[in-house]
Amino acid sequence: MLIGELADALDVPTETVRFYERRGLLPEPARAKNGYRIYDEQALARLRFIRSAQTAGLTLAEIGGIVATRDEGTAPCTHVTELLESKLEGVKVRRRQLAALETEIEALIERSHHLNPAD
């Protein structure tokens, strides 16, 4: 498939595909005689993984580490699990912080109801 077809399959701009190639996240594709990039199903699966990993909160550097490990022939399962556990802990910390912020804002709103505008 051509770059436009690959991009359309995952609803991303073609420039995103080129960016991932430059970052080494996608392997250099084969080229047709006219110079067009030709992608296979592996590229589609890799791009799906990248987008899914980003949705899970992984950075492109972290995704690059996973991809490199996989490309070396090693299953990155333990590494991925550790990254995801770390991301989950970060989410839990942010949720606690947001809950505290919510409580503080609610208290300020409640307090504002009892203020005298003349003061």
Backbone as CSV, one residue per row, in Angstrom:
resi,resn,N_x,N_y,N_z,CA_x,CA_y,CA_z,C_x,C_y,C_z
1,MET,0.840,-1.178,0.000,0.000,0.000,0.000,0.882,1.237,0.000
2,LEU,0.335,2.305,-0.519,1.050,3.575,-0.581,0.906,4.314,0.740
3,ILE,1.715,5.347,0.922,1.727,6.081,2.183,0.353,6.662,2.513
4,GLY,-0.349,7.158,1.505,-1.677,7.716,1.736,-2.657,6.662,2.224
5,GLU,-2.550,5.468,1.677,-3.430,4.373,2.098,-3.116,3.948,3.529
6,LEU,-1.838,3.891,3.849,-1.431,3.547,5.211,-1.924,4.600,6.191
7,ALA,-1.729,5.845,5.849,-2.164,6.948,6.710,-3.682,6.936,6.878
8,ASP,-4.399,6.726,5.794,-5.865,6.698,5.854,-6.371,5.537,6.698
9,ALA,-5.677,4.410,6.650,-6.103,3.231,7.416,-6.117,3.509,8.909
10,LEU,-5.274,4.436,9.363,-5.205,4.753,10.795,-5.584,6.193,11.088
11,ASP,-6.093,6.875,10.086,-6.566,8.243,10.251,-5.479,9.160,10.816
12,VAL,-4.310,9.089,10.209,-3.205,9.985,10.563,-2.733,10.675,9.283
13,PRO,-2.132,11.836,9.418,-1.579,12.493,8.220,-0.368,11.725,7.685
14,THR,-0.129,11.844,6.388,1.035,11.173,5.804,2.328,11.680,6.436
15,GLU,2.345,12.946,6.851,3.545,13.495,7.482,3.862,12.770,8.789
16,THR,2.847,12.270,9.477,3.068,11.500,10.703,3.821,10.213,10.382
17,VAL,3.443,9.566,9.305,4.129,8.340,8.884,5.592,8.650,8.575
18,ARG,5.830,9.718,7.839,7.207,10.103,7.512,7.999,10.447,8.776
19,PHE,7.346,11.130,9.722,7.993,11.477,10.990,8.410,10.211,11.736
20,TYR,7.538,9.228,11.814,7.875,7.975,12.499,9.030,7.265,11.802
21,GLU,9.083,7.367,10.490,10.214,6.783,9.757,11.506,7.498,10.137
22,ARG,11.478,8.817,10.151,12.690,9.575,10.495,13.146,9.263,11.910
23,ARG,12.210,9.027,12.817,12.538,8.700,14.209,12.974,7.249,14.384
24,GLY,12.878,6.453,13.323,13.288,5.057,13.400,12.218,4.146,13.978
25,LEU,11.009,4.647,14.137,9.930,3.827,14.683,9.332,2.911,13.624
26,LEU,9.354,3.355,12.403,8.930,2.537,11.267,10.147,2.259,10.407
27,PRO,10.306,1.039,9.954,11.454,0.755,9.079,11.295,1.456,7.734
28,GLU,12.395,1.691,7.104,12.395,2.305,5.773,11.597,1.387,4.840
29,PRO,10.585,1.917,4.160,9.772,1.068,3.294,10.464,0.766,1.970
30,ALA,9.960,-0.253,1.321,10.429,-0.542,-0.035,9.961,0.605,-0.933
31,ARG,10.616,0.737,-2.057,10.239,1.808,-2.993,9.836,1.191,-4.332
32,ALA,8.799,1.733,-4.898,8.406,1.345,-6.250,9.377,1.986,-7.234
33,LYS,9.310,1.601,-8.492,10.203,2.159,-9.517,10.046,3.669,-9.627
34,ASN,8.855,4.162,-9.335,8.623,5.600,-9.420,9.035,6.337,-8.140
35,GLY,9.585,5.608,-7.166,10.065,6.208,-5.930,9.044,6.262,-4.810
36,TYR,7.819,5.861,-5.105,6.782,5.878,-4.077,7.090,4.838,-3.003
37,ARG,6.783,5.189,-1.759,6.947,4.248,-0.657,5.869,3.161,-0.764
38,ILE,6.286,1.931,-0.530,5.363,0.798,-0.555,5.397,0.142,0.826
39,TYR,4.246,0.122,1.496,4.150,-0.426,2.848,3.427,-1.758,2.829
40,ASP,3.809,-2.621,3.774,3.160,-3.921,3.894,2.317,-3.970,5.174
41,GLU,1.743,-5.111,5.436,0.895,-5.281,6.620,1.689,-5.117,7.917
42,GLN,2.986,-5.425,7.888,3.810,-5.244,9.083,3.916,-3.763,9.446
43,ALA,4.024,-2.922,8.437,4.074,-1.476,8.692,2.753,-1.008,9.288
44,LEU,1.650,-1.541,8.790,0.337,-1.189,9.330,0.230,-1.629,10.790
45,ALA,0.672,-2.844,11.086,0.628,-3.343,12.466,1.535,-2.509,13.368
46,ARG,2.702,-2.129,12.880,3.630,-1.323,13.666,3.028,0.044,13.955
47,LEU,2.426,0.642,12.953,1.806,1.951,13.133,0.642,1.863,14.119
48,ARG,-0.135,0.792,14.055,-1.216,0.588,15.037,-0.640,0.495,16.445
49,PHE,0.465,-0.241,16.588,1.096,-0.365,17.898,1.556,1.002,18.404
50,ILE,2.192,1.770,17.547,2.699,3.096,17.947,1.554,3.967,18.439
51,ARG,0.471,4.009,17.688,-0.670,4.840,18.070,-1.296,4.345,19.377
52,SER,-1.394,3.047,19.534,-1.954,2.468,20.752,-1.062,2.776,21.952
53,ALA,0.236,2.653,21.769,1.184,2.938,22.847,1.135,4.406,23.238
54,GLN,0.982,5.290,22.270,0.855,6.715,22.576,-0.418,6.974,23.378
55,THR,-1.495,6.309,23.012,-2.749,6.462,23.735,-2.592,6.012,25.182
56,ALA,-1.753,5.004,25.402,-1.496,4.515,26.761,-0.551,5.434,27.532
57,GLY,-0.062,6.479,26.878,0.780,7.446,27.562,2.274,7.243,27.378
58,LEU,2.662,6.310,26.537,4.092,6.108,26.303,4.629,7.193,25.387
59,THR,5.845,7.619,25.657,6.496,8.621,24.823,7.073,7.946,23.583
60,LEU,7.405,8.756,22.598,8.020,8.185,21.398,9.366,7.548,21.724
61,ALA,10.096,8.096,22.684,11.374,7.494,23.087,11.134,6.117,23.701
62,GLU,10.116,6.004,24.541,9.799,4.710,25.152,9.340,3.714,24.098
63,ILE,8.530,4.188,23.173,8.065,3.323,22.086,9.249,2.885,21.237
64,GLY,10.174,3.807,20.994,11.374,3.462,20.232,12.181,2.372,20.900
65,GLY,12.274,2.415,22.231,12.983,1.363,22.961,12.302,0.015,22.809
66,ILE,10.998,0.017,22.861,10.237,-1.230,22.692,10.439,-1.787,21.288
67,VAL,10.320,-0.907,20.305,10.466,-1.312,18.909,11.872,-1.840,18.653
68,ALA,12.876,-1.170,19.185,14.267,-1.610,18.987,14.493,-2.975,19.612
69,THR,13.955,-3.173,20.798,14.091,-4.480,21.466,13.442,-5.568,20.627
70,ARG,12.255,-5.277,20.127,11.531,-6.240,19.287,12.295,-6.519,18.000
71,ASP,12.841,-5.475,17.387,13.581,-5.636,16.134,14.865,-6.440,16.328
72,GLU,15.387,-6.446,17.552,16.574,-7.254,17.857,16.222,-8.718,18.062
73,GLY,14.929,-9.025,18.032,14.493,-10.403,18.177,14.146,-10.795,19.600
74,THR,14.130,-9.831,20.503,13.800,-10.094,21.900,12.374,-9.651,22.162
75,ALA,11.626,-10.465,22.886,10.267,-10.079,23.258,10.348,-9.045,24.383
76,PRO,9.797,-7.860,24.172,9.919,-6.779,25.153,8.842,-6.804,26.241
77,CYS,8.236,-7.951,26.484,7.087,-8.027,27.385,7.366,-7.456,28.777
78,THR,8.471,-7.843,29.382,8.792,-7.371,30.730,8.999,-5.863,30.726
79,HIS,9.715,-5.382,29.744,9.977,-3.951,29.614,8.667,-3.178,29.449
80,VAL,7.778,-3.686,28.603,6.495,-3.027,28.368,5.659,-3.023,29.642
81,THR,5.636,-4.136,30.337,4.879,-4.222,31.591,5.389,-3.207,32.594
82,GLU,6.696,-3.086,32.729,7.267,-2.112,33.659,6.909,-0.682,33.262
83,LEU,6.975,-0.386,31.972,6.604,0.951,31.507,5.136,1.247,31.812
84,LEU,4.274,0.291,31.526,2.844,0.505,31.757,2.519,0.622,33.239
85,GLU,3.200,-0.160,34.072,2.988,-0.043,35.517,3.407,1.345,36.006
86,SER,4.491,1.847,35.464,4.951,3.186,35.819,3.937,4.241,35.366
87,LYS,3.411,4.084,34.164,2.401,5.021,33.656,1.149,4.978,34.525
88,LEU,0.744,3.779,34.929,-0.439,3.632,35.770,-0.238,4.323,37.109
89,GLU,0.942,4.183,37.694,1.224,4.859,38.966,1.158,6.376,38.785
90,GLY,1.662,6.861,37.672,1.579,8.290,37.389,0.135,8.760,37.267
91,VAL,-0.695,7.952,36.636,-2.120,8.290,36.510,-2.766,8.344,37.893
92,LYS,-2.439,7.391,38.738,-3.007,7.367,40.091,-2.585,8.599,40.885
93,VAL,-1.340,9.000,40.759,-0.856,10.204,41.449,-1.607,11.423,40.936
94,ARG,-1.747,11.542,39.616,-2.459,12.692,39.045,-3.922,12.705,39.489
95,ARG,-4.545,11.531,39.577,-5.940,11.469,40.036,-6.052,11.981,41.465
96,ARG,-5.099,11.602,42.334,-5.134,12.096,43.721,-4.953,13.609,43.744
97,GLN,-4.045,14.102,42.922,-3.827,15.546,42.861,-5.070,16.272,42.352
98,LEU,-5.710,15.721,41.347,-6.923,16.336,40.816,-8.061,16.283,41.830
99,ALA,-8.153,15.193,42.572,-9.188,15.099,43.609,-8.972,16.167,44.679
100,ALA,-7.719,16.381,45.059,-7.415,17.418,46.050,-7.745,18.797,45.484
101,LEU,-7.419,19.022,44.230,-7.739,20.293,43.582,-9.250,20.495,43.505
102,GLU,-9.965,19.447,43.187,-11.425,19.515,43.135,-11.993,19.927,44.495
103,THR,-11.511,19.304,45.544,-11.966,19.625,46.894,-11.674,21.081,47.225
104,GLU,-10.498,21.541,46.870,-10.115,22.926,47.149,-11.000,23.916,46.387
105,ILE,-11.256,23.624,45.128,-12.095,24.514,44.326,-13.530,24.523,44.858
106,GLU,-14.034,23.352,45.230,-15.385,23.290,45.796,-15.474,24.113,47.082
107,ALA,-14.433,24.045,47.919,-14.420,24.820,49.160,-14.396,26.321,48.861
108,LEU,-13.632,26.715,47.855,-13.587,28.123,47.472,-14.939,28.599,46.943
109,ILE,-15.599,27.768,46.172,-16.919,28.125,45.657,-17.907,28.269,46.809
110,GLU,-17.879,27.306,47.720,-18.773,27.364,48.878,-18.504,28.614,49.708
111,ARG,-17.261,28.921,49.899,-16.880,30.110,50.672,-17.356,31.386,49.972
112,SER,-17.272,31.381,48.641,-17.680,32.574,47.893,-19.166,32.860,48.046
113,HIS,-19.956,31.832,48.304,-21.394,32.017,48.485,-21.701,32.769,49.797
114,HIS,-20.784,32.749,50.704,-21.008,33.357,52.020,-20.273,34.696,52.186
115,LEU,-19.617,35.145,51.163,-18.908,36.421,51.246,-19.885,37.581,51.021
116,ASN,-19.594,38.652,51.690,-20.380,39.857,51.514,-19.723,40.678,50.415
117,PRO,-20.424,40.941,49.333,-19.823,41.701,48.237,-19.329,43.088,48.673
118,ALA,-19.880,43.603,49.731,-19.451,44.922,50.208,-18.068,44.861,50.820
119,ASP,-17.675,43.664,51.277,-16.353,43.525,51.891,-15.345,43.471,50.785
